[in-house]
Amino acid sequence: MITVYIYLLATLADWEIGSVTAELNSRRFFRPDAPQLIVKTVALSKEPVKTMGGLTIIPDCTIDEIEMSEKTLLILPGADTWSETQNAQIIQKTSALLSKGGSVCAICGATVALANAGILNDRPHTSNGNGFLEMFCKPGSYKGQNFYINQPAVSDGNLITGSATGSLMWAKLIIEKLGLFKPETLEAWYAYFSTGKPEHFFALMQSLQQ
């Protein structure tokens, strides 16, 4: 059983995780033999968290309850509050999870938190454009410039990073990492939602019948 945890913090950028959470929950395009998974929200406590869009979410569990294994995937959304000290606990958990072979998927502001912790110093990654991490990280904490890739989203084994405008590609890489869609379904899904062209919708529907 794969467990996907979505970290909740104040001002969470709702739209950045929308594509991936919708597919993980609905399972509407999963291949018949897709691995079993469960999705849980996680936070410092079980107190309600308000997103940037004004939605209130009650966490399913706390950080201490995260299962540390190769079958764990942790999603770190963007937010305006990543610099607050209480988020240090999830970053420590992130580092430990990566060392155990689990997967971490960070987007937008969450990449700053990873960079500040040195996690991006020696791994291919992306963020919100060249110079963004240097601008927002603590002086001297980020040394991964040579590993920065100027793409909407980047996968490096068990670490997937995305920019604020790369949430759809980031979602595609997460779905691919989890092995949830058939390859042709995933390609048609991404093509349709990134272009809106009807031929990709029909290809998506057809892929489900094969």
C-alpha positions in Angstrom: 0.0 0.0 0.0 1.4 3.4 -1.0 0.6 6.3 1.4 0.6 9.8 0.0 0.8 12.6 2.5 -0.1 16.1 1.7 1.4 18.7 4.0 -0.9 21.4 5.2 0.3 24.8 6.2 -1.3 28.3 6.4 -1.8 30.0 3.0 -1.3 26.7 1.1 -1.6 27.3 -2.6 -4.7 25.3 -3.4 -4.3 25.3 -7.2 -0.8 24.0 -7.2 -1.9 20.6 -5.9 -5.3 20.5 -7.5 -4.4 18.4 -10.6 -2.6 15.7 -8.6 -5.0 15.5 -5.7 -8.0 15.2 -8.0 -6.6 12.3 -9.8 -5.3 10.5 -6.7 -8.7 10.8 -5.1 -11.0 10.1 -8.0 -8.9 7.3 -9.6 -10.9 8.0 -12.8 -7.9 7.3 -15.1 -6.1 4.7 -13.1 -5.0 1.6 -15.0 -6.8 -1.6 -13.9 -3.7 -3.0 -12.1 -2.7 0.3 -10.5 -1.1 0.0 -7.1 -3.3 0.5 -4.0 -2.8 3.9 -2.3 -4.3 6.0 0.4 -4.1 9.8 0.6 -3.8 11.6 3.9 -3.4 15.2 4.9 -0.7 15.9 7.5 0.1 19.0 9.6 1.8 20.0 12.8 -1.4 19.4 14.7 -5.0 18.4 13.9 -6.1 21.9 14.2 -7.9 23.3 11.0 -5.6 24.9 8.4 -6.8 27.7 6.1 -5.5 27.7 2.5 -4.7 30.7 0.4 -8.0 30.2 -1.3 -9.8 30.5 2.0 -10.7 26.8 2.3 -10.5 25.2 5.8 -9.0 21.7 5.9 -8.8 19.5 9.0 -5.6 17.3 8.9 -5.9 13.6 9.0 -2.7 13.1 11.0 0.3 14.8 12.5 3.9 14.8 11.3 4.9 12.2 13.9 2.4 9.8 12.4 4.0 9.8 8.9 5.0 6.2 7.9 8.7 6.3 6.9 9.2 3.8 4.1 9.9 3.4 0.4 6.1 3.3 -0.2 5.6 6.8 1.3 5.2 9.9 -0.9 5.1 13.3 0.7 3.7 16.3 -1.2 4.9 19.8 -0.1 2.7 22.5 -1.6 3.6 26.1 -2.1 2.6 28.7 0.5 3.6 32.1 1.8 4.4 30.8 5.2 7.3 28.3 4.5 9.8 30.6 6.3 8.0 30.2 9.6 10.0 28.2 12.2 7.2 25.6 12.8 7.8 24.1 9.3 11.3 23.0 10.3 9.8 19.7 11.6 8.4 18.7 8.2 11.7 19.6 6.5 13.6 17.3 8.9 11.1 14.6 8.2 11.6 15.2 4.4 15.3 14.7 4.7 14.8 11.5 6.7 12.2 10.2 4.3 14.5 10.7 1.2 17.3 8.8 3.0 14.9 5.9 3.5 14.0 5.7 -0.1 10.6 7.5 0.2 9.6 10.2 -2.3 9.2 13.9 -1.8 7.4 16.2 -4.2 7.8 20.0 -3.6 6.5 22.9 -5.6 7.0 26.7 -5.5 7.7 28.0 -2.0 8.4 24.5 -0.7 11.5 24.4 -2.9 12.8 27.3 -1.0 12.4 25.4 2.3 14.3 22.4 0.8 17.0 24.7 -0.6 17.5 26.3 2.8 18.0 22.9 4.3 20.7 22.0 1.7 18.5 19.2 0.2 18.8 20.7 -3.3 22.6 21.3 -3.2 23.5 18.1 -5.1 20.3 17.0 -6.9 18.7 18.1 -10.2 15.8 20.4 -9.3 13.8 23.4 -10.4 11.9 26.3 -8.8 10.3 29.6 -9.9 13.1 30.6 -12.3 16.8 31.3 -12.3 17.8 33.3 -9.3 14.6 32.7 -7.4 16.2 30.4 -4.8 19.2 32.7 -4.3 16.7 35.6 -3.7 14.6 33.9 -1.1 17.1 31.5 0.6 19.2 32.4 3.6 22.6 33.7 2.5 24.9 30.8 1.7 22.4 28.1 2.4 21.7 27.2 -1.3 24.6 25.9 -3.3 22.8 23.9 -5.9 23.1 26.3 -8.8 24.8 23.7 -11.0 21.9 21.3 -10.5 19.2 23.8 -11.3 17.2 22.9 -14.4 15.0 25.7 -15.9 11.9 23.6 -16.6 8.4 23.7 -15.2 9.0 20.5 -13.2 11.9 18.1 -12.7 12.1 14.5 -11.5 15.3 13.2 -9.9 14.5 9.7 -8.7 12.5 10.1 -5.5 12.6 13.9 -5.5 10.2 15.8 -7.8 10.2 19.6 -7.8 8.0 22.1 -9.6 7.6 25.8 -10.3 4.6 27.9 -9.5 3.5 27.6 -13.1 4.5 24.0 -13.5 1.8 22.3 -11.4 0.4 20.2 -14.3 3.8 18.8 -15.4 4.6 18.3 -11.7 1.4 16.3 -11.3 2.3 14.3 -14.4 5.7 13.4 -13.0 4.1 12.3 -9.6 1.5 10.2 -11.4 4.2 8.6 -13.4 6.4 8.0 -10.4 3.5 6.2 -8.7 2.7 4.1 -11.8 -1.0 4.9 -11.7 -1.8 5.5 -15.4 -1.0 3.6 -18.5 1.7 5.5 -20.4 -0.7 6.3 -23.3 -3.3 7.5 -20.8 -0.8 9.8 -19.0 0.4 11.3 -22.3 -3.1 12.0 -23.5 -4.1 13.4 -20.0 -1.3 15.8 -20.0 -1.8 16.8 -23.6 -5.5 17.5 -23.1 -5.2 19.5 -19.9 -2.2 21.5 -21.2 -3.7 22.3 -24.6 -7.5 21.8 -24.4 -7.5 20.2 -27.9 -10.4 17.8 -28.3 -8.3 15.2 -30.1 -6.3 14.6 -26.9 -9.6 14.2 -25.0 -10.7 11.4 -27.3 -7.3 9.8 -27.1 -7.6 9.9 -23.4 -11.0 8.2 -23.5 -9.7 5.6 -26.0 -6.7 4.8 -23.9 -9.1 3.7 -21.1 -10.7 1.1 -23.4 -7.5 -0.6 -24.5 
